[in-house]
Amino acid sequence: MQRGHRVTVCVARGDGSYERKLSEGARLVVLSDGWLDSSTWRLVRSIRPLRNYLSSHQPDVVFGAMNHVSICLLRALNGLECSIPTVISVHNNLRKGLIGNSSWTGNFIYWCMRRSYGKADRIVAISKGVASQLLEMKLARPGQISVIYNLCVNNEVHTAQKAPISDYQVPFERPLLVACGRLTEQKGYPYLLDAFRRVRDERQAELWILGEGDQRSTIESRIEELGLVENVSLLGFRNNPFKFMAAADVFVLSSLWEGFGNVIVEAMACGTPVVATDCPHGPGEIITHEKNGLLVPPADSDALSNALLRVLRDQSLKEQLTENGKERARDFHASKIGQQYLGLFREVVSQSKESPQTPVDRSN
């Protein structure tokens, strides 16, 4: 946080994992007493306290991160006597994450977005693909969207990657591939396992997958079917994934869809060459194929295995992707992305002062 800019973070509960990461001087306001376990109900219960807080403090600008939070923020702003410039953000592939979600919550969130997102002063999309999707789905109007890539790199990443891996033996005699992401359909792990089977047919190698999710048992069964029990390890969720990325010979992303693909940048920053699917959206905006990473079509195990083997065989290519990847990762450093957000907030506040408005009706 820069001097002269006061930041207040409002949360629905007080034991969030990011609380310890707040900048010095940032204020934390807990909106819900947390007696209800459901995160959805905690958010709903926070709307009235948030409205009271905004009414009494009248901040220069408010920002909502993630869809469900943004919906509650827009609801809290409804009916205020003051008009507060509002910025919200979209962080994933909406067609897959919401429309493709058969649960009632996904459909309900999408319905709320259609009724409320047009009332925001600006919507941040974390990739150009997400921005195009917002327009196609009529969730935003032209000129309302700003593309700001995710903040992926800070000093913590560079420090954390140097930590020793004490609970797992890093294989020094054979290449190590690392993947990182929830064990869900989105991450395309069955295709990665099929690709890795082909890699193992040619040479010794190990694959570590970091993350937890509802497909763990399915993935474990597939590992056994492919005869990879001795070569693939599911390491579960790790607070420090960076030390595993740094230890890898290749980092691989096999996703079928994304909003951006933070782990690509994080692996680049750790000095590890990256092979990723060119899925919608994000990887193709981060990686320049053959320069700072390799891109392959999603759901194509043959193409994925061929790309992995290319990097493992070609030391010159590996070194090129490593060095160019580290350079590319600097574009997503906290200092650069923070300045882009600060510039956006200043622009929105300035436009609000130049064109005073009556309170905006942000009701659904």
C-alpha positions in Angstrom: 0.0 0.0 0.0 1.4 3.4 -1.0 1.6 6.2 1.5 -1.4 8.5 1.2 -3.8 5.7 0.1 -5.9 4.2 2.9 -7.2 0.8 2.3 -10.0 -1.0 4.2 -10.7 -4.7 3.6 -14.2 -5.9 4.4 -14.6 -9.6 4.9 -17.5 -11.9 5.8 -15.5 -13.7 8.4 -12.3 -12.9 10.3 -10.2 -16.1 10.0 -9.5 -15.9 6.3 -6.2 -17.1 4.9 -5.2 -13.7 3.5 -5.6 -11.7 6.7 -1.9 -12.1 7.5 -0.9 -10.8 4.1 -2.6 -7.3 4.5 -0.3 -4.4 4.0 0.8 -2.5 7.1 -1.8 0.2 7.8 -4.6 -1.6 6.0 -7.8 -1.9 8.1 -9.7 -5.1 8.4 -13.5 -5.0 9.0 -15.4 -8.2 9.8 -19.0 -7.9 8.6 -20.5 -11.2 9.9 -20.4 -12.8 13.3 -19.7 -16.1 11.6 -22.2 -18.2 13.6 -23.5 -19.7 10.3 -21.1 -22.2 8.7 -22.3 -21.6 5.1 -20.2 -19.2 3.2 -23.2 -18.2 1.1 -25.2 -17.2 4.2 -22.3 -15.4 5.7 -22.2 -13.2 2.6 -25.9 -12.6 2.6 -25.8 -11.6 6.3 -22.9 -9.2 5.5 -24.9 -7.1 3.1 -26.6 -4.9 5.7 -23.5 -4.3 7.8 -21.6 -3.5 4.6 -24.3 -1.0 3.5 -24.1 0.7 7.0 -20.3 0.8 6.7 -20.3 2.4 3.2 -23.0 4.9 4.2 -21.1 6.1 7.3 -17.5 6.1 5.8 -18.3 7.0 2.1 -15.0 5.7 0.6 -13.7 7.2 -2.6 -14.1 3.9 -4.5 -15.1 0.3 -3.6 -13.8 -2.9 -5.2 -15.4 -6.4 -5.3 -13.4 -9.5 -6.0 -15.1 -12.7 -7.2 -18.6 -13.0 -8.6 -20.6 -13.8 -5.4 -18.8 -11.0 -3.5 -19.4 -8.5 -6.2 -23.1 -9.3 -6.3 -23.4 -8.7 -2.6 -21.4 -5.4 -2.9 -23.7 -4.1 -5.6 -26.7 -5.1 -3.5 -25.2 -3.3 -0.5 -24.8 -0.1 -2.6 -28.4 -0.1 -3.6 -30.4 2.8 -2.0 -27.4 4.7 -0.5 -27.9 8.4 -0.4 -24.3 8.9 -1.6 -22.9 7.6 -4.9 -19.7 5.6 -4.6 -17.7 4.7 -7.6 -17.7 0.9 -7.9 -15.3 -1.6 -9.5 -15.9 -5.3 -9.6 -13.9 -8.2 -11.1 -14.4 -11.5 -13.0 -11.8 -14.2 -12.5 -12.8 -17.3 -14.4 -14.3 -18.7 -17.6 -18.0 -17.9 -17.1 -19.4 -20.2 -19.7 -17.7 -23.2 -18.1 -17.9 -22.1 -14.5 -21.5 -20.9 -14.4 -23.5 -21.8 -17.4 -21.8 -25.2 -17.6 -22.4 -25.7 -13.8 -25.5 -27.8 -13.3 -25.8 -26.7 -9.6 -28.5 -24.2 -8.6 -25.8 -21.9 -7.1 -24.1 -21.5 -10.5 -27.3 -20.7 -12.3 -28.4 -18.3 -9.5 -25.1 -16.4 -9.5 -25.4 -16.0 -13.3 -28.9 -14.7 -13.0 -27.8 -12.2 -10.3 -24.9 -11.1 -12.5 -27.1 -10.4 -15.5 -29.4 -8.2 -13.3 -26.6 -6.3 -11.5 -23.3 -6.2 -13.3 -24.3 -3.5 -15.7 -24.7 -1.1 -12.7 -20.9 -1.2 -11.9 -18.8 1.7 -13.0 -16.1 -0.7 -14.2 -15.5 -4.4 -14.5 -12.0 -5.9 -14.4 -11.5 -8.9 -16.5 -8.4 -10.9 -15.7 -7.8 -11.8 -19.4 -8.8 -10.6 -22.8 -10.7 -13.8 -23.3 -12.8 -13.2 -20.2 -13.4 -9.6 -21.4 -14.8 -10.9 -24.7 -16.9 -13.4 -22.9 -18.5 -10.7 -20.8 -19.5 -8.8 -23.9 -20.8 -11.9 -25.7 -22.9 -12.9 -22.7 -24.2 -9.3 -22.3 -23.0 -9.0 -18.8 -21.1 -5.8 -19.6 -21.4 -2.9 -22.0 -18.6 -1.7 -24.3 -16.3 0.7 -22.4 -17.2 -0.7 -19.1 -14.4 -3.4 -19.1 -10.8 -3.0 -18.2 -8.4 -5.9 -18.6 -5.9 -6.3 -15.8 -4.0 -9.5 -15.5 -3.7 -11.3 -12.2 -1.0 -10.3 -9.7 1.1 -13.5 -9.6 4.6 -12.6 -8.5 5.9 -10.8 -5.4 8.9 -11.1 -3.0 7.2 -14.0 -1.2 7.3 -16.2 -4.3 11.1 -15.7 -4.7 11.6 -16.5 -1.0 9.3 -19.4 -0.8 10.7 -21.2 -3.8 14.1 -21.6 -2.0 12.5 -23.5 0.9 13.7 -27.2 1.2 11.3 -30.0 0.3 11.8 -32.0 3.5 8.7 -34.2 3.3 9.3 -35.6 -0.1 12.4 -37.0 -1.9 13.2 -35.0 -5.0 14.2 -37.5 -7.7 17.7 -36.6 -8.8 18.3 -39.4 -11.3 15.2 -38.9 -13.4 13.2 -35.9 -14.6 10.4 -34.5 -12.4 7.2 -33.0 -13.8 5.0 -30.9 -11.6 1.3 -29.9 -12.0 -0.6 -27.7 -9.6 -4.4 -27.2 -9.4 -7.6 -28.6 -7.9 -8.5 -32.2 -8.7 -11.5 -31.3 -10.8 -12.7 -31.7 -14.4 -11.4 -28.2 -15.3 -7.8 -29.2 -14.8 -7.8 -32.0 -17.4 -5.8 -34.5 -15.3 -6.9 -37.6 -17.2 -5.3 -36.2 -20.3 -2.1 -35.4 -18.4 -2.0 -38.9 -17.0 -2.4 -40.4 -20.5 0.4 -38.1 -21.8 2.6 -39.0 -18.9 2.1 -42.7 -19.7 3.6 -42.0 -23.1 6.5 -40.1 -21.5 7.2 -43.1 -19.3 7.2 -45.4 -22.2 10.2 -43.6 -23.5 12.1 -42.7 -20.4 12.2 -42.7 -16.6 10.3 -39.7 -15.0 8.1 -38.7 -12.1 5.0 -36.6 -11.9 3.8 -34.7 -8.8 0.4 -33.2 -8.7 -0.4 -30.6 -6.0 -4.1 -30.0 -5.1 -7.2 -31.5 -3.7 -10.7 -32.0 -5.2 -13.7 -34.1 -5.8 -12.0 -36.2 -8.5 -9.2 -37.6 -6.3 -10.6 -41.1 -6.3 -11.2 -41.1 -10.1 -7.6 -39.8 -10.7 -6.2 -42.5 -8.3 -8.0 -45.2 -10.2 -6.7 -43.9 -13.5 -3.1 -43.8 -12.2 -3.5 -47.5 -11.2 -5.0 -48.5 -14.5 -2.1 -46.9 -16.4 0.5 -48.6 -14.2 1.8 -45.4 -12.8 1.5 -45.9 -9.1 5.2 -45.8 -8.6 5.7 -42.7 -10.7 2.8 -40.4 -9.9 2.3 -38.8 -6.5 -0.8 -36.8 -5.5 0.6 -34.4 -2.9 -2.6 -32.7 -1.8 -2.9 -29.0 -1.0 0.4 -27.3 -0.1 0.8 -23.9 1.5 4.0 -23.4 -0.4 3.7 -24.8 -4.0 6.6 -22.7 -5.2 9.3 -24.9 -3.8 7.8 -27.8 -5.7 7.6 -25.7 -8.9 11.2 -24.7 -8.5 12.3 -28.4 -8.1 10.6 -29.5 -11.3 12.3 -30.0 -14.7 9.0 -29.1 -16.4 5.8 -27.5 -15.1 2.7 -28.7 -16.9 -0.8 -27.2 -17.1 -3.4 -29.5 -18.7 -6.5 -27.4 -18.1 -9.6 -27.6 -20.3 -10.5 -24.0 -19.4 -9.2 -21.2 -17.2 -9.8 -17.6 -16.4 -6.1 -16.8 -16.6 -3.7 -19.4 -15.3 -1.7 -18.0 -12.3 0.4 -21.1 -11.9 1.9 -20.6 -15.3 3.4 -17.3 -14.2 4.4 -18.6 -10.8 6.3 -21.5 -12.4 8.0 -19.2 -14.8 9.1 -17.0 -11.8 10.5 -20.1 -10.2 12.7 -20.7 -13.2 10.9 -23.7 -14.5 10.0 -24.2 -18.2 6.3 -24.5 -18.8 4.2 -26.7 -21.1 0.5 -25.7 -21.1 -2.8 -26.2 -22.9 -3.9 -23.3 -25.0 -7.3 -23.4 -23.4 -9.8 -20.6 -23.1 -8.8 -18.3 -21.5 -5.4 -17.1 -20.4 -2.5 -19.4 -21.3 -2.3 -18.1 -24.8 -2.1 -14.5 -23.4 0.8 -15.4 -21.1 2.9 -17.7 -23.3 4.4 -16.9 -26.6 4.7 -20.4 -28.1 8.3 -21.6 -28.6 9.7 -18.4 -26.9 8.8 -18.6 -23.2 6.8 -21.8 -23.1 5.1 -24.4 -25.2 1.4 -24.4 -26.0 -0.7 -27.5 -27.0 -4.4 -28.0 -27.8 -6.5 -28.9 -24.7 -7.7 -32.5 -24.3 -4.9 -33.8 -26.6 -2.7 -36.2 -24.8 -0.5 -36.9 -27.8 0.3 -33.3 -28.3 0.9 -32.8 -24.6 3.3 -35.8 -24.4 5.2 -34.7 -27.4 5.7 -31.2 -26.0 6.9 -32.6 -22.6 9.4 -34.9 -24.3 10.7 -32.0 -26.4 11.6 -30.1 -23.3 13.1 -33.2 -21.6 15.2 -34.0 -24.7 16.4 -30.6 -25.7 18.6 -28.8 -23.1 18.9 -25.7 -25.3 15.1 -25.4 -25.6 14.8 -25.9 -21.8 17.2 -23.1 -21.1 15.6 -20.8 -23.5 12.1 -21.3 -22.1 13.5 -20.9 -18.6 15.2 -17.6 -19.2 12.4 -16.1 -21.3 9.9 -17.4 -18.8 11.5 -15.6 -15.9 11.5 -12.4 -18.0 7.8 -12.8 -18.9 6.9 -13.4 -15.2 8.1 -9.9 -14.3 5.2 -8.4 -16.2 2.9 -9.8 -13.5 4.8 -8.6 -10.5 2.8 -7.0 -7.7 4.4 -3.6 -8.3 3.2 -3.5 -11.9 -0.3 -4.9 -11.4 -0.8 -2.8 -8.3 0.0 0.4 -10.3 -2.6 -0.7 -13.0 -5.3 -1.1 -10.3 -4.3 2.2 -8.7 -4.5 4.0 -12.1 -8.0 2.4 -12.7 -9.3 3.5 -9.3 -8.0 7.1 -9.9 -9.7 7.2 -13.3 -13.0 6.0 -11.9 -12.9 8.5 -9.1 -12.0 11.3 -11.4 -14.8 10.5 -13.8 -17.2 10.4 -10.9 -16.1 13.9 -9.7 -16.3 15.3 -13.2 -19.9 13.9 -13.7 -21.7 14.0 -10.4 -24.6 11.6 -10.3 -27.6 11.0 -8.2 -27.5 7.7 -6.2 -27.5 4.8 -8.7 -30.2 2.2 -8.4 -28.3 -1.0 -8.2 -31.2 -3.2 -7.2 -31.7 -6.5 -9.0 
